[in-house]
């Protein structure tokens, strides 16, 4: 199995080339290595497995970066559900991180949603997280 490195994450999320501390990158990569099972994505050497790990890591990096900048995706903010123009207002859906692996926090970033799409088409989707 190829080791996941941050350059793999940057390949799917170029904006994460900056703004995520190296120590936090290392923590994210370690979490992904522990949690994403190769058996669920075509084996340790499959491109689907490499993509799944990179997307899952990118999701955490994007959440961190958005949270650090006060943008949507940090904390429990979800997609925009309303906007105003005159008084400049914006409201976000409240996404609970405890709402399960199939949604919740993963739904707050494009990378989390792409990861969930891969899970949905994975033949081993019943046990993809250890």
C-alpha positions as CSV (number, residue, x, y, z in Angstrom):
1,X,0.0,0.0,0.0
2,X,1.3,3.4,-1.0
3,X,1.7,5.8,1.9
4,X,-0.6,8.8,1.6
5,X,1.4,12.1,1.6
6,X,0.1,15.7,1.6
7,X,1.0,16.2,-2.1
8,X,-1.7,13.6,-2.8
9,X,-4.1,15.8,-0.9
10,X,-3.0,18.9,-2.8
11,X,-3.6,17.0,-6.1
12,X,-7.4,17.0,-5.3
13,X,-7.5,20.2,-3.3
14,X,-4.8,22.7,-4.5
15,X,-6.0,25.4,-2.1
16,X,-4.6,23.2,0.7
17,X,-1.0,23.8,-0.4
18,X,-1.0,26.6,2.2
19,X,-2.8,27.3,5.4
20,X,-2.6,23.9,7.1
21,X,0.2,23.5,9.5
22,X,2.6,20.6,8.8
23,X,1.8,19.0,12.3
24,X,-1.9,19.1,11.5
25,X,-1.3,17.6,8.1
26,X,0.5,14.7,9.8
27,X,-2.4,14.2,12.2
28,X,-4.9,14.2,9.3
29,X,-2.9,11.7,7.3
30,X,-2.5,9.4,10.3
31,X,-6.3,9.5,10.9
32,X,-7.0,8.7,7.3
33,X,-4.5,5.8,7.3
34,X,-6.3,4.4,10.4
35,X,-9.9,4.9,9.3
36,X,-10.2,4.3,5.5
37,X,-10.1,0.6,4.7
38,X,-8.4,-0.6,1.5
39,X,-10.8,-3.6,1.3
40,X,-13.7,-1.2,0.7
41,X,-12.1,0.7,-2.2
42,X,-10.7,-2.0,-4.5
43,X,-7.6,-2.9,-2.5
44,X,-4.5,-1.2,-1.3
45,X,-3.0,-0.5,-4.7
46,X,-6.2,0.8,-6.4
47,X,-6.7,4.3,-7.7
48,X,-10.1,4.4,-6.0
49,X,-8.4,3.8,-2.6
50,X,-5.8,6.5,-3.3
51,X,-8.6,8.9,-4.3
52,X,-10.8,8.0,-1.3
53,X,-7.9,8.7,1.1
54,X,-6.9,12.0,-0.5
55,X,-10.5,13.2,-0.5
56,X,-11.1,12.3,3.1
57,X,-7.9,14.1,4.1
58,X,-8.8,17.1,2.0
59,X,-12.2,17.3,3.7
60,X,-10.4,17.6,7.1
61,X,-7.9,20.1,5.7
62,X,-10.7,22.2,4.1
63,X,-12.8,22.2,7.3
64,X,-9.7,23.3,9.3
65,X,-8.9,26.1,6.8
66,X,-12.5,27.3,6.6
67,X,-12.8,27.3,10.4
68,X,-9.6,29.1,10.9
69,X,-10.7,31.8,8.4
70,X,-14.2,32.0,10.0
71,X,-15.8,30.8,6.7
72,X,-18.5,28.2,6.2
73,X,-17.5,24.6,7.0
74,X,-15.9,25.4,10.3
75,X,-17.8,24.5,13.4
76,X,-21.3,23.3,12.6
77,X,-22.1,25.6,9.6
78,X,-23.4,23.8,6.6
79,X,-24.5,25.0,3.1
80,X,-26.0,28.4,2.6
81,X,-29.8,28.2,3.1
82,X,-30.7,31.9,2.8
83,X,-29.2,35.2,1.6
84,X,-30.3,38.8,1.6
85,X,-29.0,41.6,-0.5
86,X,-29.9,45.0,1.0
87,X,-28.8,44.4,4.6
88,X,-26.2,41.8,3.5
89,X,-27.2,38.7,5.4
90,X,-26.4,35.0,5.0
91,X,-27.6,32.0,6.9
92,X,-26.1,28.5,6.9
93,X,-27.7,25.1,7.7
94,X,-26.7,23.7,11.1
95,X,-24.9,20.4,10.3
96,X,-24.3,18.4,13.4
97,X,-21.0,16.5,13.4
98,X,-22.7,13.7,15.3
99,X,-25.3,13.0,12.6
100,X,-23.4,10.0,11.3
101,X,-20.8,9.1,8.8
102,X,-23.2,9.3,5.8
103,X,-23.7,13.0,6.2
104,X,-23.2,15.6,8.9
105,X,-19.7,17.0,8.9
106,X,-18.7,15.3,5.6
107,X,-21.5,17.2,3.8
108,X,-19.9,20.6,4.7
109,X,-17.1,20.4,2.1
110,X,-17.0,19.4,-1.6
111,X,-14.3,16.9,-0.7
112,X,-16.5,15.2,2.0
113,X,-19.4,15.0,-0.5
114,X,-17.1,13.5,-3.1
115,X,-15.8,11.0,-0.6
116,X,-19.4,10.0,0.2
117,X,-20.1,9.6,-3.5
118,X,-17.1,7.2,-3.7
119,X,-18.5,5.3,-0.7
120,X,-21.9,5.0,-2.3
121,X,-20.5,3.2,-5.3
122,X,-18.0,1.1,-3.4
123,X,-18.7,-2.6,-3.3
124,X,-17.5,-2.8,0.2
125,X,-19.4,0.2,1.6
126,X,-20.7,-1.6,4.6
127,X,-17.3,-1.7,6.3
128,X,-15.2,1.0,4.8
129,X,-14.3,2.6,8.1
130,X,-12.5,0.6,10.7
